[in-house]
């Protein structure tokens, strides 16, 4: 079966051939249903699909490319005719054909429409190549942007977090704040959402095959609406989400020293940039993996603490079964973030004043590798290996407890259940072996409790200081004291 794009291209060629519409072109105007039947019976399917494609480029049509001439397509024909001084009778004669080809070509060629297959996601997508340039890969796909920042296009793939198409649709189709939804439709194993937010129109298109969800988003401001509005409609109708298989990229040993998953920018947010070695992270690996991590309760009024790289690029931050965070406060310099949830949460975990002791037994708690491991809380044991991070960074601890993508933002606790750090990064053993010839063992990092406390004080969050006299307990008992206050944090969409 031919793909949508192949059919459209064939239709574009046929659309230029007068023979394709000989019968209707010489017919007198009739009732709409008779005229539609005439076109459906006497023209090629590829011609009809190509006609819908071209009328989308001219801004007159916003329906499916199904090759069915019905009221919506006829209305688009008449709208085009009326706008260009032709008799608005729906009859597609030679004058109409020549003009619709001329006008649609002008818009299509003006944006530099070209089909590309994104290697990060496997999505085949038409891009306005004359208006945007590639920025680079994000945590969940690839990003393109215009020079003035008024247009942003992103491919997206969620495949390892267990999201459902209905769940993603439910979150992305919610209005709120300055976000309005113009339309939200589910059909044929996918959904399309159109709306407006932060001074820009946007369109999101997703399809799914089981747990593999792929799609794209495009956002544009008023200055680009005349050209990008039609482009977005065409792109949504011709996108092939499963055209290829995502490749597994390797950015080289220096960039891989840390398992960094920081999404610096996506379709509705800041610009993308390469991961920074000086700010290691433990987010989900790119490409094709949505950002996820862990958070824990630090105040009675619903504030949770996590890493900035978990929450900063998210359009919506989901906190376990508590729903979306109503507020997100991010400090990128210290890789910390606060999440406010308007629901009942577990007890705040007390935070140690100062720093833990060198060699102290600790537990790292979180929700790592949720696509592979169980969805329940995961606990690993280790000790404080160093009271300094890389390059003697006093904001970090080195720990031996095993951690994985998804542990980011989780609490590091001692055997009394006191928070002695915030898990943030692991050293990539394979990358270090590439550079040194030796495989490092259990070198992971956490933000020190005094750094976390300063962050909370700065943002006036009333946290509890841990009682230094509490006795140490067994690993199961220490875990039981804190587990109800630790939640998975999922980054959905882009901000």
N, C-alpha and C positions, 0 to 999 in steps of 0.2 A: 504494500500500500504506500502510495506516495505521501511524503510528509507535507505539512501545511505550506512550508516555504516553497517546495517544488511546485505545488499546485498554483500558488500565487504567481510565481515567476512565469509559468506557462500562461496563466490568465493575462498577465501584462502584455505578452506578445499578441495573444488573440484579440485583446481589447483594441489593438491598433488596426485590425483587419475588418473593413466594412462588410465583407461577406458573412461575418459571424452574426450580423444583425439584419440581414437583408429583409426578412419577413416583417419584423416589428417596425423597422425604420420606415417602411412604406405604408404602414397601417394608419388609419385615422385614429385620433384619440378616442378611447372608449372608457367605460367604467374601469375603475382601478383594478378590480379583480380580473376583468377580461384582459386588460393590458398586461398584468402580471402573469397570467396563464400563457399569454402569447409569447412572452420572453422566455418563460421556463420551458416551453415546448420547442421553441425554434432557435435557441442559442445554446452554445456549448457551456458545460458546467464551468470549465476553466475561465471562459469569458466572463461569466456572471461573478465568479469569485474575484477575478481581476478587477471588475467594475467596482465591487465593494471595497477592494483594496485602494483603488484610486480615489474613490469618493471619500475615503477616510483621510487620505493625504490632503484633500482639499478642504477638510473640516466639515463636510456635510453629512457624514455617516459615522455612526458609533456602535454598530451592531456586529454580529459574528460574521466571519468570512465563510458562510455556509453555501454560497452559490444559489440561494433561494431568493428569487425576486418576490418580495412581499411588500406590504404597506411601508415598512421602514426604509427599504431600499428605494422604492418609488418616491417616497417623500424626499429622500436625499437627492435623487435625480432632479426633482422639481425645484428643490431649494437651490441647487447648483445653477439650473437654468435661469431661475429668477434673478439670482445674484449677478449673472453675466449677460443679462439683456436678451435671453432667448425665451421663446414661448414656454411657459412653465406647464407643459402638458404631459411630461413623462415619456415622450417619444424620443428614442435615442437615434437620432439621424446622424449623418456624417458630420454636420457642424458641431453637434454636441460631442461626438466622439473625439474629434480633433481638439476641441477646447479642453475637455476633461483630461486628455493625455498631456496637453501642454501645461496645464495648471498643476496637475499632480506631479509631473516630472520636475517642475520648478521647485516645489516644496521638498520633494524627496532628494533631489540633487543638491538643494540648498543646505540641507542638514548633513549631506554626505553619508546617507544611509548605506551601511555595509553590514553583512552578516559575519559574526565571529563566534567561535566556540571557546568559551572560557575554560581554560585547563584546570582551574581551581575547583570548579563545581560540575563541569560537564554540561553546562547550560549553553545552548546555541541561541544567540540573541542578535537582533539588529541594533546597531549603535549609530548615533548621529556623529560620525567620525569627524565632520568638519567643525563640530561645536564642543566636543569633549576630548580629553586626553586621559590615558590611563594613569591612575595615581599609584596603584599597587594592590597587593592582596591584603584583605582584612582577615579577621579570624574566621569568618564564615563564607568568604568568597572573594570577589574583586570589586574595585571601585574605579569609576571614571568621573571626571569633573571638568566643567568649563573653566576657562581662565579667570573669569570674574566670580566664580563660586555660585553662580545662579542656577546651575544645572548639576545634579548629582545622580548618577546611575550606579546601581549595585547589583551584582549577582549574589545569591544567597543559597547555601545548602545547610540544612539541619539533618543530620543522619545518625548521630551517636548519643543523643540525649533522651530518646524515647518520646519526643513530642508527637502529637497527632495533628492531622490537618485541621480537624475541628477545633482543637485547642488553640492552635496558632491563629486560626481565623477569629475565634472568639476574643482573643486579646487584641489583635491588630484592628479589628472592626469596632472597637469601643471608642466612642467620642469622649471628650473631657478636656477641661482647660481651654486652650485655644484651638484644639483639634476638632474639626467637624468631618463627618462622613457623608459624602454625596451619594454613594452607592456601595453596597457590599453584596456580592453575588457568589453563591456556591453552585458549581455545575461541572459535570464531566471530570470528576476526580481532582478538582482544583477550586480556587477562588480568586476573585478580582475585587480589589477595594480601591475606591477613588475618594479623595477627600482634600482637605486643606489644613495646613498647620504651619504656624510660625511664619506667616506671610508667603507660603509656597503651596502650590497644588502638588498632589502626589498621586501616584498609581502604584499599586502592589499587586503582583500576579504570582500565585503559587500553584504547584501541582504536587501530587504525592504518589509514591509507590510504596505502600506499607509505611515503614518508619523513615524512608528516604524522602525528604521534602526539599524541593528545589523551586527557585523562582527568581524574580528580580523586582527591584523598586526603582522608580524614577521620581525625582522631585524637581520642580522648576518654579522660578519666580515670574512675576508679571511681565518683566522685560523680555522673556523668552517664550511667552505663552503662544504666540502666533505660530511659531515653528515647532516647538516641542510638544504642544498639545496634540496635534495630529500624529506626530512621531510616537508618542506614548500609546496611542490607540493602536497603531500599526504594530508596534513592538509587542503589546499584550496579546494580539491576535496571532502573531507569527512565531513567538518564542517556542523553542523546543527544549523543555527542561531536561529531558533525558536523552539528548542527542549523543552524549559521550560519557565516558567514565572519568571521574576526577583523577588527576595525577597526584602522586605523592611527592611533594617538592622537597628538595634538600638545599638549604641556603648556605651550606658550608660550615665547617667546624667552628669558626670564630662566632658566627651568629647563633650557632646551636649550643654554645656553652651553657646557656640557661634555657629551660623549657618555658619559653615566654609565649603567652597567649594574649598579649595586650592588644585589644582592637582599637587602634588609634583613630579610626574614622570609618563611617559608613554612610548610607545614603542620606541620612538626615542630620549628620553631625560634623565633627571636625575632620580635618585632613588626615589621611593615613600617613604613617611613617614606619620605618623599620623598627623592630624591637630594640630596646636599649639595654646593653649588657649591664649598665650600672643600676638598672631597676629590674632585677629578675622577678619572674612571676611563675605561678603554678596554675594558670588557666588552661582551658582545654586546647589541645594542639590544633593549629591550622594546617591545611584548609578543611572545610567541611565540618567544623565542630563549633557549635554555638558556645559562647562563654558561660561557664558555670563555676560555682564555688560553694563556699560555706559561710554562714554568719552565726553569731551568737548574741544572746540578749545581754545588754549592759545597763539597762535602766528600767524602772517600773512602768514608765510611760510609753514603752513600745519601741525603743531604739535598739537596733542591732548593729554590731560592728563587723566589718568584712574588709577585704582589700579593695583599693581603688580600681585595680585592673579587672576585677570581677564586675563592677557595677558602672563604671564611668561611661561606657559607650552604648549603654542599653536604652532602648526606647521604653521598655517596661522591665522592671525587676520583680520577679516572682519570688516570694519567700515561703518555701515549703507549701503547706496547705492553707497558709494565712492570706493568700492572695497577693496582689501587687503592692509594692511599697508606695506610700503616698508622698514621701519625701526622700530624696537621695542627696547626701552631702559628700563631696569627694575632695580629697587632698592627694593629688597625684605625686607631689614631692615626697610624701611619706608613705605612699601606697596604702592609704587607709580611707575607708568610706563608712558613712552612717546611713542606715536604712530605717525609716519610720514606718511601722505597720499599725493600722488602726484595728487591731484585733487582740484578743487575749493571748499573751505570750507566757513562756516559762519564766522562772525566777531569774533575775539578773545574776550573772556570774561575777563573783568578786575578783578584783584585779590586784595583784601583788604590787606593793609600793617598792619602787627601786628596781632591782633586778634579781633573778634567781641565782643560786649558787652554782659554780662550775662543777660539773659532774652530776648534778641533781637528776634524779629519775623524772621523766616527763611522759605525758601521753599526748599524741596528736589525734584530734577527733575531727571527722568531716565526712564528706560524701564524695569520695574519689571515683573516677571512671564509672559513672552511673550507667553508662551504656553497656558495661561489661560486668561490673560487680553488682551486688544487691543494692537496692535503693535505701536500705537501712543504714544507720550510722556505723561508720568504720572507725576502729580504734587501733593505733599502733603505738608501741612502746620504744623509748630510747632514753638518751640522756643529753644534757647540755654539754656540747663538745667545746664550745668557746663562747665567751661573753662579747665577742666582736664578730661582725660580718666580714665580707670581702673588703680588702684594703683598710682594715681596722675601722670599719663603719660602726660607730657606737649605737646606731639605731637598730642593729640586728644582733641576733644570736645565731650561732651555728648549732644544729641539733643532729642527732643520729637517728631519730625516729623516721622510718620510711614514710614518704608522702608521695602523692600522685596528683595529676591534673584533677581538679575538683576539690582538693584539700584547701585551696587558697581561701584565706579569710577565716579558717577554722581556728578554734582556741587551742593553744598549747597549755595544758594544765599539769600541776604537780599531783602527787598522790593524796593531797588533801582537797583536791577539786578547785584549787585556786588558779586563776589565769596567770601564766608566766610568759605569755607571748602570743603572737598572731601568726599562724603559718603563712608563708608567702612564696617560697621558691625552693627549687631543687637544682642541684648541679647536674648537667647532662653528662653521664658517665661516658657515653660513646664519643661525644665531642671532645672531652678532655683526653680520652685515650688516643683520638686522632692526633692531638697536638703534642702529647707528652709520651705516648707509648705505654702508659700505665693506666689502669682502671681504678678510679677513685671509689671509695666505699662510703655510703651513708653520709654524704655531705649535703645537708639541707639547711634551710634558713627560716627564721621567724623574726618578726618585729618585736623588739623588747617591750616589756610591760610599761616601763616608764615613758617610752615614746608614745605608746597607745594612750596612756593616761593624760599626757600633755595634749594630745589631739582631742580627747573628750572634754578636757577642761576648756580648751579654746572654743569649743562649740557649745559650752554650757550644758553638757549632758551630765546629769547627776548619777554617777556610777558608785558602786560600793568598793571600798578598799578592803582587801582581804585581811582576815585575822591571822597574824603571824604565829599564833600559839596553837592553831588547829593541829591535831595529830594526823600523821600519815596513815593511809589505809591501803587495802588491797586494790589491785587494778579494777576488779569488778565493782567494788564499793565506790571507788573514786569516779568511775564512769557513771554509775547509777546516780550520783549526786548532780551531774551536769548534763546528762543526755537530753533531758526535756527542754533544755534552753538552747539547743543547737539545731539549726535549720539549713536545708539546702537552699542555695540562692541560684536562680536561673536568669540569665540575660536573654530576653526575647526581643527580637527586632533591633532597630538602631535608633539612636537619638540624634 
